[in-house]
Amino acid sequence: DYSIDVFLRQSWVDPRLRYNLTRPHFTITDPRIRKKIWKPDTYFNNVKDAKVHQVTMPNILIRVHKTVRFSIV
């Protein structure tokens, strides 16, 4: 057996959320808005055991790019 710690970054395209601002991207910081945005259901095949690190504040950054690409860090 072995174990690893993972830092996961995801990005995807969602054309439903286009915007017409002049900025190339903006960051969503409001937790109420972050909860309303669709995010991929991430899973790992053939995992024996998995744990999510518990923190006092969610460590999530959502950046929306003009090309309708989203990034979650």
KEKE-3310 file (N, C-alpha, C; in steps of 0.2 Angstrom, whole numbers, plus 5000, padded with zeros to 4 digits):
npx = (5004:5001:5002:4996:4997:4986:4985:4973:4968:4955:4948:4936:4924:4910:4897:4885:4887:4892:4900:4901:4911:4925:4937:4949:4947:4938:4936:4926:4921:4911:4903:4889:4886:4896:4891:4880:4885:4888:4898:4911:4908:4920:4930:4939:4945:4945:4950:4956:4954:4949:4951:4945:4953:4949:4945:4944:4939:4933:4944:4944:4944:4937:4938:4933:4935:4936:4934:4925:4929:4932:4940:4945:4953)
npy = (4994:5012:5030:5046:5064:5076:5090:5098:5104:5111:5113:5119:5121:5131:5137:5143:5153:5166:5182:5200:5208:5220:5215:5201:5190:5186:5184:5174:5177:5177:5166:5162:5163:5155:5142:5141:5138:5126:5112:5100:5083:5076:5061:5047:5033:5016:5018:5015:5020:5036:5053:5069:5084:5093:5110:5126:5136:5135:5130:5137:5144:5152:5156:5165:5165:5175:5167:5158:5148:5140:5139:5130:5131)
npz = (5000:4998:5000:4996:4995:4988:4978:4970:4955:4944:4928:4917:4903:4902:4893:4897:4905:4900:4898:4896:4900:4901:4906:4906:4915:4930:4948:4958:4974:4983:4994:4993:4979:4974:4977:4969:4956:4944:4946:4942:4946:4954:4955:4960:4952:4957:4971:4987:5000:5005:5010:5015:5018:5032:5035:5043:5035:5018:5005:4992:4976:4963:4947:4933:4916:4901:4890:4894:4902:4917:4932:4946:4961)
capx = (5000:5005:4997:4998:4993:4985:4983:4969:4966:4951:4945:4931:4920:4902:4895:4879:4889:4896:4900:4903:4915:4932:4942:4950:4944:4936:4936:4920:4923:4905:4901:4882:4887:4900:4887:4876:4889:4889:4905:4911:4908:4926:4931:4945:4944:4949:4953:4954:4952:4950:4949:4945:4956:4944:4948:4939:4936:4934:4950:4941:4945:4934:4940:4929:4938:4931:4933:4920:4933:4932:4946:4944:4959)
capy = (5000:5018:5035:5052:5070:5079:5097:5097:5110:5109:5119:5117:5126:5132:5143:5146:5159:5171:5189:5205:5213:5221:5211:5194:5186:5189:5179:5174:5176:5176:5159:5160:5163:5149:5136:5140:5137:5119:5110:5093:5078:5073:5055:5043:5026:5011:5021:5010:5024:5043:5058:5076:5088:5098:5116:5131:5140:5131:5133:5137:5150:5151:5161:5164:5168:5177:5161:5154:5143:5140:5136:5129:5129)
capz = (5000:4998:5001:4993:4996:4981:4977:4964:4951:4939:4924:4912:4899:4903:4889:4900:4910:4896:4901:4892:4903:4897:4910:4904:4920:4937:4953:4962:4981:4987:4995:4990:4972:4972:4978:4963:4950:4943:4947:4940:4951:4954:4959:4958:4951:4961:4977:4992:5005:5003:5016:5013:5023:5035:5037:5045:5029:5012:5002:4985:4972:4957:4942:4927:4911:4896:4885:4898:4905:4924:4936:4953:4964)
cpx = (5004:5000:5000:4994:4992:4983:4979:4967:4961:4949:4941:4927:4913:4900:4889:4881:4894:4895:4903:4908:4922:4938:4943:4947:4942:4935:4929:4922:4917:4903:4894:4882:4891:4896:4882:4879:4890:4897:4906:4911:4915:4927:4937:4944:4948:4953:4951:4951:4953:4947:4950:4948:4950:4948:4942:4935:4937:4940:4948:4942:4942:4935:4936:4933:4934:4930:4928:4923:4933:4938:4944:4951:4958)
cpy = (5006:5024:5041:5058:5074:5086:5097:5104:5108:5115:5115:5123:5126:5138:5146:5153:5164:5177:5193:5210:5214:5217:5204:5189:5189:5183:5180:5172:5175:5169:5157:5159:5156:5143:5135:5138:5129:5118:5103:5089:5074:5066:5052:5036:5022:5013:5016:5014:5032:5048:5065:5080:5093:5104:5121:5134:5136:5134:5132:5144:5148:5157:5160:5168:5170:5172:5156:5148:5144:5137:5136:5127:5128)
cpz = (5000:4999:4998:4995:4990:4982:4970:4961:4945:4934:4919:4908:4900:4899:4892:4903:4906:4899:4896:4895:4899:4900:4907:4908:4926:4941:4957:4969:4985:4988:4992:4983:4970:4973:4972:4957:4950:4943:4945:4946:4950:4958:4956:4958:4955:4967:4983:4998:5003:5009:5013:5019:5026:5037:5039:5040:5023:5008:4994:4982:4965:4952:4936:4921:4905:4891:4889:4901:4913:4927:4943:4956:4972)
residu = (ASP:TYR:SER:ILE:ASP:VAL:PHE:LEU:ARG:GLN:SER:TRP:VAL:ASP:PRO:ARG:LEU:ARG:TYR:ASN:LEU:THR:ARG:PRO:HIS:PHE:THR:ILE:THR:ASP:PRO:ARG:ILE:ARG:LYS:LYS:ILE:TRP:LYS:PRO:ASP:THR:TYR:PHE:ASN:ASN:VAL:LYS:ASP:ALA:LYS:VAL:HIS:GLN:VAL:THR:MET:PRO:ASN:ILE:LEU:ILE:ARG:VAL:HIS:LYS:THR:VAL:ARG:PHE:SER:ILE:VAL)
# end
